[in-house]
Amino acid sequence: MATTPTKQNTSGGARVKVQQFGRMLSGMVMPNIGAFIAWGLITALFIPTGWWPNESLAALVGPMITYLLPLLIGYTGGQMVHGKRGGVIGAVVTMGVIVGSTIPMFLGAMIVGPLAAWVLKQFDRAVDGKIKAGFEMLVNNFSLGILGGLMTLGALKGIGPVIEGITNILSDGVQFLVDNHLLPLVNIIIEPAKVLFLNNAINHGILSPIAAEESARLGKSILFMLESNPGPGLGILLAYWLVGRGAAKSSAPGAIVIHFFGGIHEIYFPYILMNPRLILAVIGGGVTGTFTFQMFGAALSASPSPGSIFAYFAMTPKGGYLPMLAGVIAATVVSFLIASVLLKTSRKSGEEDMDLEEAASKMKDMKASGTAAQTAATATVSANVRNKSEVNKIVFACDAGMGSSAMGASVLKKKLQTAGINITVVNSPVSEIPADADIVVTQKTLTDRAIASNPTAEHISIDNFLKSPKYDELVERLK
């Protein structure tokens, strides 16, 4: 009896660590996605095979991907560890891996940026309170300069060449998959991982850096499309709309708009969590879409973030629209057909309620923290319930703080405005919840991380950011 909670805790702890690591990777890239898009647009427009070839303007392409983008990643990674000082030393040391290699150093920046900031943070802790008055600025500046200079030299001669070798191995591995027509099989891993809220880590933390290096050489890369294809999710939502029942059926049309046009893929995850067998539908759609992309030579010039069909059109190079659309449509059709069959068969002999309950329990076991952590979370939520006079700021938190949380914050803002309630509603990453948050709203699988980030706030867990009865309950309480 005593061993089961221990195993659950171990499993939950491992899940949290994986999500935190994924958050670390994607957190270095996502704030800089605008810069990646700018580089992608310049590449698509002005390189020799672009829409309007221009040698003078295309001169921006190389320096941006070689210097600007890795430096931004290195600075952001350092800032995440040790604030502005960490960001500065992260950018300085990133310059070492840039000069020490002949390829774009995205992976190198993601390693040395946080590492350099961590070293500086340890030094600052060691000398805290030991510096004589009047010498603080001198010590701060020279410590950063000396440590940064030494680590930059190490990155130049040691880390840069090693990271270049690792990057070449990864690129060769991807090329092997492409040459042997095995790339679609990657979606067997990607699609379930997305539903476990590792989508940002996979796309921005792993695929985009490798794809950007390939795009720098070829002007485009299919790797930008592996995780971001909106087709599989669209197929799921269409199936719920046309053959589903109840609240899922009525909410699916709105979710389609948010997913396909808004690019917020997290909107369809709860629909799969309601019936986890539908993971087979998105796997089928993802494999089919990638196979179609590869067969017709589809690729994008930069990361389509968010994964909206509009972003796909913007990042598609000249002559690539039909292959791109073919892959999206094929993924949608296959996902829709499989999901429709699964939804219909789940109704036979009155099995749907039982199957949904059992499937939801299994999915929670896969995603949620251990029993003890859940019990502690429940106790914390109950202890910190706020009345209306104590609530000034409500924070919606998701893994990256940019997709589903922004959607949920928008929904609650409208409900509060309609009720005449003037309360600030914002969204943030789950690891960076503001200290002045009075109420924090998260998806259930992130509640334990939200409590760790801000233990003093009231925490509300929901299943679906788009539509939850707890929104109306909260509005009534705050009237």
C-alpha positions, 0 to 999 in steps of 0.5 A: 500500500505504501509503495504506490504513492511513492511511485506516483510521486516519482512519476509526477516529479519526473513529469515536472522536471521534463516540463521544466526542462522543456520550458527552459529550452522553449523559454529561450526561443519563444520571446525571440520568435519575432526576430526569427520571423523577421529573418524568415521573411527577409530570407523568403523575399530577397534570397536568389530563389525568393519572391523578389531577389535582391542581393543588397537586401539579402546581405542581412540574411547571413549576419542575422542568423549567424550573430543576431539570433544566437545572441538573442537566445544567449541573452534570454537564457542568461536573463532567465537564470540571473536577470540582466547581469545573467543576460549580459554575460550569456550574450558575451559567452555566446559570442565565443561559440559563434566565432568558434564554429562555422554554423549558426550556434542556436544549440550552443547559445542555449547551453552557454547562455544559462551556464554562464549566468549560473556561474556568475550567479554563484559568484554573486552569492559568494561575495554578497555582503562582503564587498566594502561600501563604495566598491559595489559597482567596481566589483560587479562590472569587473566580475562580469567582465573577467568571468565573461572573458574567461568563459568566452575564451573557453567557449571559443576553443572548447565548447564551440567546436564540440557543439558544432560536432553535435549539431552536425550529428543531429543534422546528419540524423535528420538527413538520414530520416529524410533520405530514407523516407522515415521522417513521418515516423517522428510524428508518432512521438511528437503528437502524444508529446504535444498533448502532454504540453511539451509542444513548445519544448519540441518545436522551439527547443529542439526542431526550430534550432536544427531547422533554422540551420538547415534553412540558412543553407537551403532557404527552407526546411521541412522541420518547421512543419513537423510539430506546427502543422494545424491539420491534425488538430483541425481534424479532431475539432471537425470530428467533434463538431460533426459527430460529437455530442454535448458541450464538446460539439457546441464548443468545437466551432469556436475552437476551430477558429482559435486553433486554425486561424489563431494558431493556439494549438493547446485549444484542442488538447482537452478534446483529446483528454476527454477521449484519449483514444483520439491520440491515434487520430492526431498521430495518423494525421501527423504522419500523413501530413509529414509524408505529404510534405516530404513527397511534394517537397514542402518546407517553410523558410522560418518557424510559423509561430503561432501555428496558424494557417496565416503564419504558414502562408507567410513563411512558405517560400515561392512556389511552395503553396500547393505542397504546403496546403496538400500536407495540411489538408491531408493531415486534416482529412486523415485525422478527421476520419479516424476521430469520427470512427473513434467517436462513433464507436465509443457510443456503442452499448452505452460504453461512452461514459465508462470509457471516458471516465477510465480514459480520463483517469489513465491520462491523469495518471500519465500527466498529473503529479503524485498523490501527495502533491495533489493532496498538498495542492488541494489543501493550498487551494482551499486555504487561500480562497480570496473574497472580492475585496482581496482580489486585484489581479488574476493571472492565467498561467500556462507552460509558455505564457503565450498561447492558452493562457492568453486565450483564457485571460481574454475569455475571463476579461470579457466576462468580468467586463460584462459583469461590471467588475474592474479587476486586472487579468493578465497571462504569464508563464507558469514559472514566472507568476507575478508575486502580486497575483491574488488568483492564479488559474491554470490547467490541472496538470500545471497546478503543482508548478503554479503553487511552487511559483506562487504559494500565497495566491489562490489557485484555480484548476480548470480543464479547458481555458476556452470554456469552464464553469469555474469562470462563471463561479468566479465572476459570481463570487467577485460581484 
